[in-house]
């Protein structure tokens, strides 16, 4: 292998070029890897800083959300307690009025029922004016504690003889006001003006003719006492209801607030874990990218070096080595053959090597002419051997001078050959560098395309992040809607509670009474049961709405998690863009370097061409000297021709020498 390199010009050139390429690619690879690693580290520091800022901002936002939720719940509780208390007070006050009116209506209904019953049983006695029987019924009906008296009036509205309990405190009070007047008339008139009793008058007709009037007076003292007791109970209920509402809302709001706080803490922990994972992922990504880049650069550099060496070897063989080999073989044939001066080198190129062959052919042509002249002068040498003897020394000197000039021509030719070699190397190197410029330009175009693609993808991901933020906002609005629904359900429960209280009071009153009025208890009890079921349904509705609030909170957390995922995607796209920019920068530097090398190579080629021109000029001058020397030889040959006879022997020898050349 070493011997082949020493004996092959092509192998020497390729070996030097391989070393240069290896060093160039090694330095370039180290530079690219260091620049890329520095960029990735800077990007990592930037991303870590942004993540820290995001974490701090998220933590502050969650703290504000927690405080805002706490304040909103406290305000909602205060407003709800105030509103519900006011509504309860108004409802109970209105209920108290309705209850009083209802009790009065119930008393009137009872009085009407009693009057109708007496109408049916005493109609005959009233028509017959049987005062004894009427008095009996009046006494019997007045035996109830609630009935003050029962009185029968005639057609003119005057009291018929009857019964009143004068021992009764109320009747006794009536009689004390007008002690001298008719007792029945005084009791009737005074009771009509008394607000503590209800006087019900029932006309009695017989076949459309008025026969009298039945007057039933019922005391409402017991009812008023019951109403006062109920009012006191209502006051207790209002107080207890306000306390219960406040306690319930406080406990429920505390649960909701605790749930929100726990969820926010969970989100913060997950975010911190995500940030830590992101930092680990960035470290692994940097190591992976650096490793892949190193391997890629090594592989591409090796392939480029091998390809460059192969192409340079082919170009050297075609453009330089083969022409040199052809010239070498032509010279070998001339040197080792029979001295055939008619042979010429085959010139196929117009470069420095072709120029060398052209001038060598010119040199052989001149040698050919000289040999021909020598052949002509051989006959003339036979004319004057004496002159030839005297002039032989001069001819020897001229021949020596011709030999020296020919040596100079040879050295100039060698210089031309070296210059041509250098020019060929420079031109080959310029061609290689131009190819590298083209490759670098293609890589730069591909990199710019990749940057555009990554930028578009980053825009799509940013739009996706905006959509997720909008979703989170919608979920928070759902939370507010659920809170409003809770307020409506609480109002429904309040209405139902009012009805339950009303019906409970009615059932209590009906149960306290005896007789026909007690039959309505079953109906009232069924109504109470129905309203209780509605209350349970409203309570279930409250639970459903609270569940809706929790679901909305969970959806908000999911939306925030989606935002974190989108941020990670954006970071990945930014990394790709940074990598593409680094590749573009390295490619641009490579293009600049190659262009500089091309310029240098072209300048070297120009210098070598100039040097070749100078060498060729020297060759021309030396050939002129050879021409002058040949002129001297011709002059001497003229003198030798005069003495050809003396030089016959030498002429014969000269003919023998000339005969060795083919001219």
GIDARA-V545404 format. One record per run of one state. SS is the DSSP state (helix for helix, strand for strand, loop for the rest). FROM is the first residue (numbers start at 1). TO is the last residue. If there is no record, write none. Layout:
# GIDARA-V545404
((SS	FROM	TO) (SS	FROM	TO))
This chain:
# GIDARA-V545404
((loop	1	1) (helix	2	7) (loop	8	8) (helix	9	128) (loop	129	130) (helix	131	141) (loop	142	146) (strand	147	153) (loop	154	158) (strand	159	159) (loop	160	168) (helix	169	177) (loop	178	182) (helix	183	193) (loop	194	196) (strand	197	206) (loop	207	208) (strand	209	219) (loop	220	220) (helix	221	336) (loop	337	339) (strand	340	340) (loop	341	351) (helix	352	381) (loop	382	383) (strand	384	384) (helix	385	512) (loop	513	514) (helix	515	641) (loop	642	642) (strand	643	643) (loop	644	647) (helix	648	659) (loop	660	661) (strand	662	662) (loop	663	663))
